[in-house]
Amino acid sequence: MPDPNDLARTAHAELVTRLCRHIECAETEPSLSELASLAGMSPHHLHRVFKACTGVTPKAYALAHRARKVRAELGRSDRVTDAIYEAGFGASSRFYEHAPALLGMTPSAFRAGGAATTIRFALGRCSLGEILVAASARGICAILLGDDAQALLQALQDQFPQAELVGADAEFEQWVAQVVGLVEAPHIGLDLPLDIRGTAFQQRVWQALREIPAGTRVSYTELARRVGQPNAVRAVASACAANTLAVAIPCHRVVRTDGSLSGYRWGVARKQALLEREQRAEAPVQDDLWAGRTASET
């Protein structure tokens, strides 16, 4: 006999999927009351169900969707204001309020591919291969690992094609040294400002990752529980994959529920090396794994 709880979760997932499509197609952001009426629920109940399924509130989902649209429109429209309204923001002030967190810069600078934005960077080597460290005026915005220094620089240039990329000065070299020190000895931590850019949900996941002690491993399922969204395992995995601050946001500490390693943006071999390095450190190792493997962890 089917478990009533499983049936309810399935029904909620299907309902929330339909509501997401409604939000995406609406010319203006639907109110919580409007969505609740479509769902046949009270606003409070819908708010709770929607957040449990997606990891974000209906308002945050609508904002993130419009942010994606405005990114696309900024590349097509002649004026920033036109792009904002084409993306469905009823008032430009609403978008500008959230623009720095969503775009990492002003809309004009984003539209220009980072023009008028200065990014300091340095290339170097560490025990894991080549490393690129970059920082905006707000803090470190990229820590990239790889085998080819030129490929890392190209990745930075692709993200900010018209930004002013400035080679490291003496002050920034000290920052780079701290980042390399973190790679070599994760237990020392990193006392530098970070320019963390992402959706509200991504930032919640990344903050939870930063709270995982070195030497500790958690499963994607447990990480979803820690951010208060136990049904959003896939979204949590996607947030880990979107992280561009290697080691500073330690997504390498997330593994499958059986303890095996999943993919890693900078290569599974580097993930294994980081975990083994942390295990060899003086801090105690605590494997924080739960049973209940999910499809997203295979």
Buried (B, 14 or more C-beta within 10 A) or exposed (E): EEEEEEEEBEEBBEBBEEBBEBBBEBEEBBEBEBBBEBBEBEBEEBBBBBBBBBBBBBBBBBBBBBBBBBBEBBEEBEEBEEBBBBBBBEEBEBBBEBBBBBBBBBBEBBBBBBBEBEBBBBBBEBEBBBBBBBBBEBBBBBBBBBEEBEEBBEBBBEBBEBBEBBEBEEEBBEBBEBBBBBBEEBEEEBEBEBBBBBBBBBBBBBEBBBEBBBBBBBBBBBBBBBBEBBBBBBBBBBBBEBBBBBBBBBBBBBBBBEEEBBEBBBBEEBBEBBBEBBBEBEEEBEEBBEEEBBEBBE
